[in-house]
Amino acid sequence: MKFDVVVVGAGLAGTTAARVLAEAGKKALVIEQHRHIAGHCHDYKDENGITIHTYGPHIFHTNNKKVWDFVNRFCDFHYYQHKVLSYVEGRLIPFPINRDTICEVFGVNIATYEVEEFLEKEVKKSKFNNPPKNFRDVVVSQVGERLYELFFKNYTIKQWERDPEELSPEVAKRIPIRTNRDDRYFSDKYQGIPKSGYTKMVENILNHPNIAVLTGVDYFEVRELFKPELTVYTGELDRFFDYAYGKLEYRSLRLELKTYDQEYYQPVAVVNYPNDYDWTRITEYKHFLNEKSDKTTVCFEYPLASGEPYYIVMTQDNMEKREKYMEQVRKLEESGEYLFVGRLAEYKYYNMDQVIEASIEKVQRWLKE
Ligand code: UDP
């Protein structure tokens, strides 16, 4: 088979691109360095029938109907709405911050309409840059120093191993602040978890006569063998350019799975630990699909400075380096021979739906031109 397109990486970015191209009549070869497909949303069922997310918790959420319709072609969703509690001062408290969080922390009983005024007073007592310049400023300018210190400061130091003032405001914008009683982690219109898992969903995305998949193969070792019309690259941005402008920082995780001989470990799927212990959060997987078992498996997340790349690091230094690489990317994309898509290749803190959206759009634009 002669391939029109080589897709580097079988995560959501690559497989979505391959599918859209295949449906437009292009023959695509997907090359994946890991021995499995689905990238970091890979999952599997363990011996107790519990679906484990190999690279930590993945909850699908989107406001984009086009993306929602796309993923629904490849799986049925369990309509799970994600809830998180934060372990603060020895208690499990709703997070993101909402009215109930405030009532519990401050021991007050205020109505929803009084929350805004309460937070304004907290913010007035606090010091920060206005307009906000960094992660800390964004949070403190909305909730004040006390709530920042209890819920954000130490979690952020643990996760990123740096002062929150060195991090971009964008990171803080991932977390909403609510004055009502909504205690969901996300407020997107469409939320859920694929009933048969993400791996199965990705397998279905790849299941097309115009798509072939190679796993366990490093693209950089075989690239000379192919002369495709288009290469869709979803790997690490700096590696593609042989680190010409220096290494970009990616953070990793050590995920420790533990199985307990009890039905449940914690009341919700994820509990965050901003201040205590060395892990950032514990995920109890059976909550996601409401799976039943006498045992339960939980995952402790320990942030790491190196290893499998999970996160980009939004500091000024990294973002300046990114700009230099992206200038090269723009040139290659203009040639029509390459597309760079996804968290690693665009060095962007994308969620799953944003990756799919970017991939569909880039490929559709390329097909038009
Ligand atoms: N964060 C925090 N406290 C929390 C949860 C998140 O300070 O309890 C901050 C932290 O800096 C984290 C960022 O918000 O890295 C983004 O959180 P999110 O839950 O989106 O992280 P992800 O799920 O991508 O690891």
Residues whose N, C-alpha, C, O or C-beta is under 5 A from the ligand:
A	BS01	UDP	F151 F152 K153 Y155 T156 Q159 V171 R174 N272
